[in-house]
Amino acid sequence: MKHSSTASNPSDIIRPEILALKAYHVPPATGMVKLDAMENPYALPQALQNEISSLAADAPINRYPDPNAADLKAALRETLAIPDQMEVMLGNGSDEIIQIVAMATARPGAVVMSVEPAFVMFRMIATFANMQYTGVPLTADFALDLDAMLEAIVHHQPAVIFLAYPNNPTGNLFDEHAILKIIEATPGIVVVDEAYHAFADASVMDRLADYPNLLLMRTLSKLGLAGLRLGLLIGRPAWLTEFEKLRLPYNVNVLTQHVTQTVLRHMDVLLDQASQIKTERARMLAQLGALGALEVFPSDANFILFRVDNATDIFGKLKQQGILIKNLDRTHALLDNCLRVTVGTPGENTQFVTVLKTLLSE
Ligand SMILES: *Cc1c(COP(=O)(O)O)cnc(C)c1O
């Protein structure tokens, strides 16, 4: 029998800001040309796949994984050239790292700051953690508005600033000098999110030693291991010691630990694939640029943002033809009529450009 004081309504118990949220939506993509999620479109070579098969078969899945993932961390340090004096924390994807940073800094009234448009998880996770969020608009060409950022820093005194470098969903690298000014001006920490590092020739890794409030986040997702879920936070031991306290003990599972270590021994494979993606990016940028009917934005990532009349209509028609990209129209004033396409295989990209061209000439 139900007790009369038992909560029956989620709205009696769940925080209002959670009730107001919409869950992060991932559209179904079965059978589609999937160009919506910045995934690497290439499979691993057969020999490496076979190596992974036997690794998975032999993995001690009855045991908890190494809670510190020591071997994997050592491999990552070497492969990513992480400075010796910096500490590393691993996350179940970098999304989890954003969450850990937010939980650790969520003092009453604490503010998370980023730019707008930015990676949506910065805002969502700030809300999860009961933090205030402030997004400072980028300029019309998606550059950092340094004056506005500096003013917002003085006004909001953010505990954390997240900057994706290159930025998602715009694809560009911000001016490094402006980022450094922001790091110098803020009373809190700055997490530079280099999810697209493999496709850009820039990193703040070398700056870590100079800026005590700088942290660097990376992920293997965009490089080709999205399904394994592995992200990294790199920074001074003093910060990482605190964040580690919030990391759940076995957040990186045994298959991810073993498979990633093996793939890291063949890093050249992933880097070759990234370089193919960069070649395709250049080809797509040229082809889209030549279409005239649309505005294409430069990209240092594995996706391209473009603006076209009736974007939502074009998005729907592409989908009808089996091509899934991302519709950003009406998600932010600066993204009016904007669509984002992930760079796929040459065949997928040609199919996308061909269908788009037909739609535009209708
Ligand atoms: C995709 C993406 C992430 C998330 O990466 P995971 O490691 O897969 O959680 C983080 N930041 C930005 C900017 C991204 O675009």
The ligand as an SDF file (V2000), in Angstrom:
LIG
                    3D

 15 15  0  0  0  0  0  0  0  0999 V2000
   32.8550   15.7370  -29.1810 C   0  0  0  0  0  0  0  0  0  0  0  0
   33.3310   16.7290  -28.2030 C   0  0  0  0  0  0  0  0  0  0  0  0
   33.6410   16.3720  -26.8900 C   0  0  0  0  0  0  0  0  0  0  0  0
   33.2270   15.0350  -26.3140 C   0  0  0  0  0  0  0  0  0  0  0  0
   34.1120   14.0920  -26.4450 O   0  0  0  0  0  0  0  0  0  0  0  0
   33.9740   12.6650  -25.7200 P   0  0  0  0  0  0  0  0  0  0  0  0
   35.3620   12.4250  -25.3060 O   0  0  0  0  0  0  0  0  0  0  0  0
   33.4720   11.7570  -26.7790 O   0  0  0  0  0  0  0  0  0  0  0  0
   33.0370   12.7760  -24.5530 O   0  0  0  0  0  0  0  0  0  0  0  0
   34.1960   17.3100  -26.0450 C   0  0  0  0  0  0  0  0  0  0  0  0
   34.3790   18.5680  -26.4610 N   0  0  0  0  0  0  0  0  0  0  0  0
   34.0590   18.9730  -27.6900 C   0  0  0  0  0  0  0  0  0  0  0  0
   34.2830   20.3750  -28.0770 C   0  0  0  0  0  0  0  0  0  0  0  0
   33.5110   18.0640  -28.5930 C   0  0  0  0  0  0  0  0  0  0  0  0
   33.1460   18.4890  -29.8060 O   0  0  0  0  0  0  0  0  0  0  0  0
  1  2  1  0
  2  3  1  0
  2 14  2  0
  3  4  1  0
  3 10  2  0
  4  5  1  0
  5  6  1  0
  6  7  2  0
  6  8  1  0
  6  9  1  0
 10 11  1  0
 11 12  2  0
 12 13  1  0
 12 14  1  0
 14 15  1  0
M  END
$$$$
